[in-house]
Amino acid sequence: MSPTLNINVFTAPEKAMVGERARPFGPPRAFDPITSTLIFGENDAVARAIH
């Protein structure tokens, strides 16, 4: 039987930026969400964060 891999993904909410808007309309400025991915098996794990 081959080993089983599992995956968990966490996405943090976007963070608001302080400062004036480039335009008077549209959504407020914000940083993009940050995503972290964890791939794991019975004995080992690999994590990756994407900003």
C-alpha distances in whole Angstrom, upper triangle without the diagonal:
4,7,9,13,16,19,23,26,29,33,36,39,41,44,48,50,53,56,58,56,57,58,60,57,54,51,52,50,47,44,41,38,35,32,29,25,23,19,17,14,13,16,17,19,22,25,27,31,33,36
4,7,10,13,16,20,23,26,30,33,36,38,41,45,47,50,53,55,53,54,55,57,54,51,48,49,47,44,41,37,35,32,28,26,22,20,16,14,11,11,13,15,16,18,21,24,27,29,33
4,7,10,13,17,20,23,27,30,33,35,38,42,44,47,50,52,51,51,53,54,52,48,46,46,44,41,38,35,32,29,26,23,19,16,13,10,7,8,10,11,13,15,18,21,24,26,30
4,7,10,14,17,20,24,27,30,32,35,39,41,45,47,49,48,49,50,51,49,45,43,43,41,38,35,32,29,27,23,20,17,14,11,9,6,8,11,11,12,14,17,19,22,24,28
4,7,10,14,17,20,23,27,29,32,35,37,41,44,46,44,45,46,48,46,42,39,39,38,34,32,28,26,23,19,17,13,10,7,6,5,8,10,10,9,11,13,15,18,21,24
4,7,10,14,17,20,23,26,29,32,35,38,41,43,42,42,44,45,43,39,36,36,35,32,29,26,23,20,17,14,11,8,6,5,6,9,12,11,9,11,12,14,17,19,22
4,7,10,13,17,20,22,25,29,31,34,37,39,38,39,40,41,39,35,32,33,31,28,25,22,19,17,13,11,7,6,4,6,9,12,14,12,10,10,10,11,13,15,19
4,7,10,13,16,19,22,25,28,31,34,36,35,36,37,39,37,33,30,30,29,25,23,20,16,14,11,8,6,5,7,8,11,14,16,14,11,11,10,11,12,14,17
4,7,10,13,16,18,22,24,28,31,33,31,32,34,35,33,29,26,26,25,21,19,16,13,11,7,6,5,6,9,11,15,18,19,17,13,12,10,10,10,11,14
4,6,10,13,15,19,21,25,28,30,29,30,31,33,31,27,24,23,22,19,16,14,10,8,6,5,6,9,12,14,18,20,21,19,15,14,11,11,9,11,12
4,6,9,12,15,18,22,24,26,25,26,28,29,27,23,20,20,18,15,13,10,7,6,4,6,9,12,15,18,21,24,25,22,18,17,13,12,10,10,10
4,7,9,12,15,18,22,24,23,25,26,27,25,22,19,18,16,13,11,9,6,5,6,8,11,14,18,20,24,26,27,24,21,19,15,14,11,11,10
4,6,10,13,16,19,21,20,22,23,24,22,19,15,14,14,10,9,8,5,7,9,12,15,18,21,24,27,30,30,28,24,22,19,17,14,13,12
4,7,9,13,16,17,16,18,20,20,19,16,12,11,10,6,6,5,4,7,10,14,17,20,23,26,30,32,33,30,26,24,20,18,15,13,11
4,7,10,13,15,15,17,19,20,19,16,13,10,9,6,5,7,7,10,13,16,19,22,26,28,32,35,35,32,28,26,22,20,16,15,12
4,7,10,12,11,14,16,16,16,14,10,7,6,4,6,9,10,13,16,19,23,26,29,32,36,38,39,36,32,30,26,23,20,18,15
4,6,9,9,12,14,15,16,14,11,8,6,5,7,10,12,15,18,21,25,28,31,34,38,40,40,37,34,31,27,25,21,19,15
4,7,9,12,14,15,16,16,13,9,8,8,10,14,16,18,22,25,28,31,35,37,41,44,43,40,37,34,30,28,24,22,19
4,7,9,12,12,14,15,13,10,8,10,12,16,18,21,24,27,31,34,37,40,44,47,46,43,40,37,33,30,27,25,21
4,6,8,9,11,12,12,9,8,11,14,17,20,23,26,30,33,36,40,43,46,49,49,46,42,39,36,33,29,27,23
4,5,6,8,9,9,7,7,10,13,16,19,22,25,29,32,35,38,42,45,48,48,45,41,39,35,32,28,25,22
4,7,9,9,10,9,8,12,14,17,20,23,26,30,33,36,39,42,46,49,49,46,42,39,36,32,29,26,22
4,5,7,9,9,10,14,17,18,22,25,28,31,34,38,41,44,48,51,51,48,44,41,38,35,31,28,25
4,7,9,9,11,15,18,20,23,26,29,33,36,40,42,46,49,52,53,50,46,43,40,37,33,30,27
4,7,8,11,14,18,19,21,25,28,31,34,38,41,44,47,50,51,48,44,42,38,35,32,29,26
4,7,9,12,15,16,18,22,24,28,31,34,37,40,44,47,48,45,41,38,35,32,29,26,23
4,7,9,12,13,15,19,21,25,28,31,34,37,41,44,44,42,38,35,32,29,26,23,20
4,6,10,12,14,18,21,24,27,31,34,37,41,43,44,41,37,35,31,28,25,22,19
4,7,10,12,16,19,22,25,29,32,35,39,42,42,39,35,32,29,26,22,20,16
4,6,9,12,15,19,22,25,28,32,35,38,38,35,31,29,25,22,19,16,13
4,6,9,12,16,19,22,25,29,32,35,35,32,28,25,22,19,15,13,9
4,7,9,13,16,20,23,26,30,33,33,30,26,23,19,16,13,10,7
4,7,10,13,17,20,23,27,29,30,27,23,20,17,14,11,9,7
4,7,10,13,17,20,24,26,26,23,20,17,13,11,7,6,5
4,7,10,13,16,20,23,23,20,17,14,11,8,6,5,7
4,7,10,13,17,20,20,17,13,11,7,6,4,6,9
4,7,10,14,17,17,14,10,8,6,5,6,8,12
4,6,10,13,13,11,7,6,4,7,9,12,15
4,7,11,11,9,6,5,6,9,12,14,18
4,7,8,6,4,6,8,12,15,17,21
4,6,5,6,9,12,15,18,21,25
4,6,8,12,15,18,21,24,28
4,7,11,14,17,21,24,27
4,7,10,14,17,20,24
4,7,10,14,17,20
4,7,10,13,17
4,7,10,13
4,7,10
4,7
4
